[in-house]
């Protein structure tokens, strides 16, 4: 079974080679590696051009996550496609374990969980606890909402349901996952598959990421949804932080629903589209 692998990147020169090394370390070895450069200006992808076993595909401008993944699936030469974000590294056995699921013809995609090294500050502790949810790895889940920080998918099935939506700047993975499930295929979350983040985020970036993961493609939050988020933050998130002896993280949890509501309101007010006006 031949495998294509791709790494989407946008100004990730500092971490790109780490992601590439983790893809190369997979056993079985992948047969093709694509770097999808989404309009970077830092030269990271350029430095890999001409490197043995690597093909760099460049967008002339930044077009967003949906466009990068759509390009990757079109360019991939093989049926099985491995994805690794440029800010993460796959464990060496990631691909071998993921491939074991594809004996079932109904499985369209498999993905794992994201982890981090020992946290160095309150922001990273909060990220691990509430964004990555490292304390609750969970069990295998069928019919899951697709996440692509580390995943393996069937190209033919993804193309059958319309590929990643190239207009989406985020939530492109969950969008494709919904269409795969609606077409009768399965999306599997396997917590034994792990991807380790290689970046440290600021508080603003962590909250933005949390909002992106929860806002969905509509980016809307009703007043009722806002109240539910406040209730969840106080009853679940803040409690978990305090039980962990982490009052600094509890302050972040207290603030998080207000950030989400403000961010959604601001997007609507500015009429900033999640969807690009034209496809690449």
C-alpha positions, 0 to 999 in steps of 0.5 A, spaced: 500 500 500 503 506 497 502 512 501 503 520 500 504 524 505 503 532 506 505 538 510 501 544 509 505 550 512 505 558 512 511 561 515 513 555 519 521 555 517 522 554 525 518 547 525 518 545 518 524 540 518 522 537 525 515 535 522 518 533 515 523 528 520 517 525 523 514 523 517 520 520 514 521 516 520 515 513 519 515 505 518 513 503 513 516 509 509 512 513 505 512 513 498 512 521 497 512 527 501 509 534 499 510 540 502 504 545 501 507 552 501 501 556 502 504 563 500 510 563 506 515 569 506 520 566 511 523 561 506 522 555 510 519 551 504 524 554 499 530 551 503 527 544 501 526 545 494 530 540 490 531 535 497 531 528 495 524 525 496 520 532 497 516 535 492 514 543 494 508 545 491 507 553 492 501 558 492 502 565 490 499 568 496 496 565 502 489 562 501 488 558 508 488 551 510 482 549 506 486 551 500 492 548 502 489 541 504 485 541 497 491 542 493 495 536 497 489 531 496 489 533 488 497 533 488 497 526 492 499 520 487 497 515 492 490 512 495 492 513 502 494 520 504 498 522 511 497 529 513 502 532 519 501 539 520 508 543 520 507 545 527 507 538 530 511 531 530 508 524 529 510 519 533 514 513 529 509 508 529 503 513 527 502 511 520 503 503 521 497 504 527 493 508 522 494 503 516 491 497 520 484 501 520 484 501 513 482 494 512 475 496 513 473 499 506 468 504 510 474 507 514 475 514 510 480 517 515 483 516 521 486 521 526 490 522 533 490 526 539 495 532 540 500 532 546 505 537 548 511 537 552 511 539 559 508 546 560 513 551 562 507 557 564 500 557 565 498 558 558 501 552 556 498 548 562 491 551 560 492 549 552 494 542 555 488 541 559 482 545 555 485 545 548 488 539 547 485 535 553 491 531 555 488 528 561 482 525 557 485 521 552 479 517 551 477 511 547 477 509 540 471 513 537 467 512 530 463 517 527 468 522 529 469 529 527 475 529 523 481 533 525 487 533 521 493 535 525 495 528 524 491 524 520 491 518 514 485 519 509 483 515 503 484 520 497 478 517 492 473 517 498 475 524 499 475 526 492 468 523 491 465 527 497 468 534 494 475 534 497 477 539 502 473 546 501 478 550 498 474 557 500 475 555 508 480 558 512 479 554 518 474 548 520 476 545 513 477 538 516 470 538 520 467 540 514 470 534 510 468 529 516 461 531 516 461 530 508 464 523 509 459 521 514 453 523 511 456 519 505 456 513 509 463 512 511 467 512 517 471 517 521 475 514 526 479 517 532 484 513 535 487 516 541 493 511 541 496 515 535 499 522 538 502 528 535 506 533 539 506 540 538 513 543 537 510 551 538 509 555 544 503 559 543 501 566 546 495 567 550 492 570 544 494 565 540 491 559 544 484 563 545 484 564 538 485 557 537 480 555 542 475 559 538 476 556 532 476 549 534 469 551 537 466 556 533 465 552 527 464 554 520 459 559 521 463 563 527 456 564 530 455 564 538 448 566 540 446 569 547 444 562 549 450 559 547 454 565 550 451 563 557 452 556 556 459 557 555 460 561 561 456 556 565 461 550 562 467 555 564 465 556 571 463 549 572 468 545 569 474 548 566 475 553 572 474 547 577 479 543 573 484 548 574 483 549 581 483 542 583 490 542 579 492 547 584 493 552 578 489 559 579 493 562 573 489 557 568 483 558 572 483 566 570 484 564 563 478 559 563 474 565 566 476 569 560 475 564 555 467 564 553 468 572 553 473 572 548 469 567 544 463 571 544 467 577 542 471 574 537 464 572 533 461 578 534 467 582 531 467 577 525 460 579 524 461 586 525 467 587 520 464 582 516 470 578 515 469 572 511 471 565 513 470 563 506 474 566 500 470 569 495 473 565 489 476 558 489 484 557 487 
